[in-house]
Every structure is written in structure tokens, then in C-alpha cells.
Amino acid sequence: MSTELGKAFAKAKARGEGALVAYAMAGDPDLPKSVDVFAAMVEGGADVLEIGVAFSDPIADGPVIQAASERALKAGATLRRVLDEVVPEVRRRCPETPLVIMTYVNVVMAMGEERYAKLARERGISGTILPDLPPEESAGIRAAFDKEGVDLVPLCAPTTPPARAEAIAKDARGFVYCVSVAGVTGMRAELPPDLSQRLDLVKRAASVPVVAGFGISNADTARPLVAHADGVVVGSALVKAAHSDGPAAAKQLCADIKRGLKR
């Protein structure tokens, strides 16, 4: 696990809190303004920033993030521009906060996994999430990332069999991203009743932190999870808040969710 990610989760734990991994789309509504959103989320208490890089076919994402992806693509938010223009500014304004890229494997492959890993680490990226990369096909990319010290963060889905989930957790880098619900990203009124059991299983097997994501949109949905996970990922609710009401709304939502993550 990267030093930055390890420190961020350890600091949250020492404060008696679950960690908040806050997602926004780089380039939404444009490249400079998206930097303001990331900075505002840190001001609101985000422990880790998940920087979305737009893709034309975001199969894991629901309508809110799909729309953000379309806006970002129209604004010219390519992977290279995100690494060159957005990430350095976020790093400058949020020097203590680990940054994780979330995108799709074709985006990285188009640049070249070794070139991407090198550029990402030079810009200060701690990890990368590729939701459409199966574990069985990840060895080459993970080796390239390991070489540069960029964590390839794995996902466990609700449909992942227990033995497979344990194997993924044992060999994970950065943290394990446990997908809370079947389907795409988006806000949910409630989470599955068996989620706590799945989190407990993964947490017993993992040597890195475990977070829950997909469907978590406020303090009420985050609060029950802190007994079973090291943190939560919030995306669609923050993207929606920032798009509707600007960075200040994303900051306030982060602050509200952090209050729900007190242990």
C-alpha cells in the first residue's frame, strides 16, 4: 500500500472516524472549476480524493456520473490533460490528501500502462481504480503499477463468491473497494441487509483497509458501515451537489457525512 493511503486511513482511525473517500469528475464542469470541487471536498473533511477520468462508455456508472462524464469529455478532459492540468493543481491545494484515479482500463491502455503509471506517480497519484478490469487479467497492469508505486485498487462485487473475495482481499493494494449494491453507481435509499457480513468477510482477509462504495449518499447510509469497514466512498451524491449548487455544496455534504463516520 502506498505510504500516502496508509497514513490517511491511519489518521482517520486515530481520530475515531471512518475514512471518507470522496469522488468527483475531473473536468466537470471544466478543468479549472473541477479543481475547486476537489479542494472544497477536502475542506469538508475528505480523507482521500477519487479523481474520475471520463470515458465514453462508463459501464459501472449510473446517470449522475454518466452525465458528468459527458460534460467532462465536452470540456476536453482527456487522461493526459487531467494528469497535466488537474492533478498538479489539486496536489498543490491539497498537499496532504492522497489522490486516486478512477477510470476504465481502455483509457489506461490507450496511453500505455507503463507510461501511465510513471506519469501518475510523477504527478502524485497514489492509486488507480479500474472497475472493468477482471482480477484474472490484471497481472500485467498491476506489475507496471507496482514498479512505480501506484496501487491498483481491486473491487469486490456483491456477486463475488466468498472464496474469490477473500483471495482478492489477501492480494490487494491500497484498499479493497467493496461494491455495496449490484448495478451501477448512484444514490440508494437503503443498502442490502447482507452488506455488513460481506464487509466483515473481506476485512478478515485483507491486509489493507476496506471501504464500501456505491449507493452511499449521506450520513444515514454511511453511519452503519463504520463498524464493518475502514471507510466509505461517496460519488454520485457529491457530483450531483457540486453540479447543482457548486463546490460549497460538496464541501457541506462531506462535512455531514464525516459526522456520520464517527465511531
C-alpha positions as CSV (number, residue, x, y, z in Angstrom):
1,M,0.0,0.0,0.0
2,S,1.3,3.5,-0.8
3,T,2.5,5.4,2.2
4,E,0.0,8.2,1.5
5,L,-3.0,6.0,1.6
6,G,-1.8,4.1,4.6
7,K,-1.3,7.4,6.5
8,A,-4.7,8.7,5.5
9,F,-6.6,5.7,6.8
10,A,-4.4,5.5,10.0
11,K,-5.1,9.2,10.7
12,A,-8.8,8.8,10.4
13,K,-8.7,5.7,12.6
14,A,-6.7,7.6,15.2
15,R,-9.4,10.3,15.3
16,G,-12.0,7.6,15.9
17,E,-13.5,8.0,12.4
18,G,-14.1,6.0,9.3
19,A,-12.3,7.5,6.3
20,L,-14.2,9.4,3.6
21,V,-13.1,8.7,0.0
22,A,-14.7,11.5,-2.0
23,Y,-15.3,11.2,-5.7
24,A,-15.7,13.9,-8.3
25,M,-15.2,14.0,-12.1
26,A,-12.2,15.9,-13.4
27,G,-13.3,18.4,-15.9
28,D,-16.8,18.8,-14.7
29,P,-17.9,21.5,-15.5
30,D,-14.5,22.3,-16.8
31,L,-10.9,21.6,-15.8
32,P,-10.1,24.6,-13.5
33,K,-13.5,24.5,-11.8
34,S,-13.3,20.8,-11.1
35,V,-10.1,21.6,-9.1
36,D,-12.3,23.9,-6.9
37,V,-14.6,21.0,-6.2
38,F,-11.8,18.6,-5.2
39,A,-10.4,21.3,-2.9
40,A,-13.8,22.0,-1.3
41,M,-14.3,18.3,-0.6
42,V,-11.0,18.2,1.3
43,E,-12.1,21.4,3.2
44,G,-15.2,19.5,4.1
45,G,-13.2,16.6,5.6
46,A,-12.5,14.2,2.7
47,D,-9.5,11.9,3.6
48,V,-8.8,10.6,0.1
49,L,-9.8,12.1,-3.2
50,E,-11.0,9.8,-6.0
51,I,-10.5,11.7,-9.3
52,G,-12.7,10.5,-12.1
53,V,-11.4,10.5,-15.6
54,A,-14.1,10.5,-18.2
55,F,-14.7,7.6,-20.6
56,S,-17.2,7.4,-23.4
57,D,-18.7,4.1,-22.2
58,P,-18.7,4.2,-18.4
59,I,-20.4,0.9,-17.8
60,A,-20.1,0.9,-14.0
61,D,-21.7,4.4,-13.6
62,G,-25.2,5.5,-13.2
63,P,-26.9,8.5,-14.7
64,V,-25.4,11.2,-12.5
65,I,-21.8,10.2,-13.2
66,Q,-22.5,9.4,-16.8
67,A,-23.8,12.9,-17.3
68,A,-20.7,14.3,-15.5
69,S,-18.5,12.2,-17.8
70,E,-20.3,13.7,-20.9
71,R,-19.7,17.2,-19.5
72,A,-16.1,16.5,-18.8
73,L,-15.5,15.0,-22.3
74,K,-17.0,18.1,-23.9
75,A,-14.6,20.2,-21.7
76,G,-11.7,18.3,-23.1
77,A,-10.8,16.2,-20.0
78,T,-8.5,13.6,-21.5
79,L,-6.4,11.4,-19.3
80,R,-3.3,13.4,-20.3
81,R,-4.9,16.7,-19.6
82,V,-6.2,15.5,-16.2
83,L,-2.7,14.4,-15.2
84,D,-1.1,17.6,-16.6
85,E,-3.6,20.2,-15.6
86,V,-6.0,19.0,-12.9
87,V,-3.9,16.7,-10.7
88,P,-0.9,19.1,-10.1
89,E,-3.4,21.8,-9.1
90,V,-5.2,19.5,-6.7
91,R,-1.9,18.3,-5.3
92,R,-0.8,21.9,-4.8
93,R,-4.0,22.9,-3.0
94,C,-4.4,19.6,-1.1
95,P,-0.8,18.5,-0.4
96,E,-1.6,16.1,2.4
97,T,-4.5,14.3,0.7
98,P,-3.9,11.1,-1.3
99,L,-5.2,11.1,-4.8
100,V,-6.6,8.0,-6.6
101,I,-7.6,8.0,-10.2
102,M,-10.8,6.2,-11.1
103,T,-11.3,5.4,-14.8
104,Y,-11.6,2.5,-17.2
105,V,-9.0,0.1,-18.5
106,N,-9.2,1.2,-22.1
107,V,-8.3,4.8,-21.0
108,V,-5.1,3.5,-19.4
109,M,-4.3,1.0,-22.2
110,A,-4.6,3.8,-24.8
111,M,-1.8,5.7,-23.0
112,G,0.1,2.5,-22.2
113,E,0.1,1.1,-18.7
114,E,3.8,1.7,-18.0
115,R,3.7,5.3,-19.3
116,Y,0.5,6.0,-17.3
117,A,2.0,4.5,-14.1
118,K,5.1,6.7,-14.5
119,L,3.2,9.9,-15.2
120,A,0.7,9.2,-12.5
121,R,3.4,8.7,-9.8
122,E,5.3,11.8,-11.0
123,R,2.1,13.8,-10.6
124,G,1.5,12.4,-7.1
125,I,-1.2,9.8,-7.7
126,S,-1.2,7.1,-5.0
127,G,-3.6,4.6,-6.6
128,T,-5.9,3.7,-9.5
129,I,-9.3,2.0,-9.7
130,L,-10.3,0.3,-12.9
131,P,-13.7,-1.2,-12.3
132,D,-13.9,-3.1,-15.7
133,L,-10.5,-4.9,-15.2
134,P,-11.1,-8.5,-14.0
135,P,-8.5,-9.8,-11.5
136,E,-7.5,-12.6,-13.9
137,E,-6.4,-10.1,-16.5
138,S,-4.8,-7.6,-14.1
139,A,-1.3,-9.1,-13.7
140,G,0.4,-7.0,-16.4
141,I,-1.1,-3.7,-15.3
142,R,-0.5,-4.4,-11.7
143,A,3.2,-5.2,-12.3
144,A,3.6,-1.9,-14.2
145,F,1.9,-0.1,-11.3
146,D,3.8,-1.8,-8.6
147,K,7.1,-0.8,-10.3
148,E,6.1,2.8,-10.0
149,G,4.5,2.6,-6.6
150,V,0.9,3.1,-7.8
151,D,-1.6,0.9,-6.1
152,L,-4.1,-1.0,-8.3
153,V,-7.1,-0.9,-6.0
154,P,-9.3,-4.0,-6.5
155,L,-13.1,-4.3,-6.3
156,C,-15.3,-6.9,-4.7
157,A,-18.9,-7.0,-6.0
158,P,-22.0,-8.3,-4.3
159,T,-21.9,-11.3,-6.7
160,T,-18.2,-12.1,-5.9
161,P,-18.2,-15.6,-4.3
162,P,-16.7,-15.6,-0.8
163,A,-13.6,-17.6,-1.7
164,R,-12.8,-15.2,-4.6
165,A,-13.5,-12.1,-2.4
166,E,-11.0,-13.5,0.2
167,A,-8.4,-14.1,-2.5
168,I,-8.8,-10.6,-3.9
169,A,-8.6,-9.1,-0.4
170,K,-5.4,-11.0,0.6
171,D,-3.6,-9.7,-2.5
172,A,-4.9,-6.2,-2.6
173,R,-3.0,-3.0,-3.0
174,G,-4.1,0.4,-1.4
175,F,-7.5,-0.6,-0.2
176,V,-10.3,-3.0,-1.1
177,Y,-13.3,-1.3,-2.7
178,C,-16.4,-3.4,-1.7
179,V,-19.3,-2.5,-4.1
180,S,-22.3,-2.2,-1.9
181,V,-25.1,-2.9,-4.4
182,A,-25.5,-4.8,-7.6
183,G,-25.7,-2.5,-10.6
184,V,-24.2,0.9,-11.3
185,T,-23.2,3.8,-9.2
186,G,-25.9,6.0,-7.7
187,M,-27.7,7.1,-4.6
188,R,-29.9,4.5,-2.8
189,A,-32.5,4.9,-0.1
190,E,-31.1,1.8,1.7
191,L,-28.3,-0.7,1.4
192,P,-28.5,-4.5,1.2
193,P,-29.0,-6.2,4.6
194,D,-26.1,-8.6,4.0
195,L,-23.6,-5.9,3.3
196,S,-22.2,-5.9,6.8
197,Q,-21.5,-9.6,6.5
198,R,-19.7,-9.2,3.2
199,L,-17.6,-6.4,4.6
200,D,-16.7,-8.5,7.6
201,L,-15.6,-11.4,5.4
202,V,-13.4,-9.1,3.2
203,K,-12.0,-7.3,6.2
204,R,-10.9,-10.5,7.9
205,A,-8.9,-11.5,4.8
206,A,-7.5,-8.1,3.9
207,S,-4.1,-6.7,5.0
208,V,-5.2,-3.2,3.7
209,P,-8.2,-1.0,4.6
210,V,-11.6,-2.0,3.3
211,V,-14.1,0.6,2.1
212,A,-17.7,0.4,0.9
213,G,-19.0,2.3,-2.1
214,F,-22.0,2.6,-4.5
215,G,-25.2,3.8,-3.0
216,I,-23.8,5.8,-0.1
217,S,-25.1,9.3,-0.2
218,N,-25.4,10.8,3.3
219,A,-24.6,10.3,6.9
220,D,-27.5,7.9,7.5
221,T,-26.3,5.4,4.9
222,A,-22.7,5.8,5.9
223,R,-23.2,5.5,9.7
224,P,-24.0,1.8,10.0
225,L,-20.9,0.8,7.9
226,V,-18.2,2.2,10.2
227,A,-18.5,-0.9,12.4
228,H,-17.6,-3.1,9.4
229,A,-15.4,-1.1,7.1
230,D,-12.5,1.4,7.4
231,G,-14.3,3.9,5.3
232,V,-16.8,4.7,2.6
233,V,-16.7,6.0,-0.9
234,V,-19.3,8.7,-1.9
235,G,-19.6,9.7,-5.5
236,S,-22.9,10.4,-7.2
237,A,-24.3,12.5,-4.3
238,L,-21.2,14.7,-4.3
239,V,-21.2,15.1,-8.1
240,K,-24.9,16.0,-8.0
241,A,-24.4,18.5,-5.2
242,A,-21.4,20.2,-7.0
243,H,-23.2,20.3,-10.3
244,S,-26.4,21.8,-8.8
245,D,-25.0,24.1,-6.2
246,G,-21.3,24.4,-6.6
247,P,-18.2,23.5,-4.6
248,A,-19.7,24.8,-1.3
249,A,-22.5,22.2,-1.5
250,A,-19.9,19.4,-2.0
251,K,-18.0,20.7,1.0
252,Q,-21.1,20.7,3.2
253,L,-22.1,17.2,2.2
254,C,-18.6,15.9,3.0
255,A,-18.8,17.6,6.4
256,D,-22.2,16.0,7.0
257,I,-21.1,12.5,6.0
258,K,-17.9,12.8,8.1
259,R,-20.1,13.4,11.2
260,G,-21.8,10.1,10.4
261,L,-18.4,8.3,10.3
262,K,-17.6,8.9,13.9
263,R,-17.1,5.6,15.6
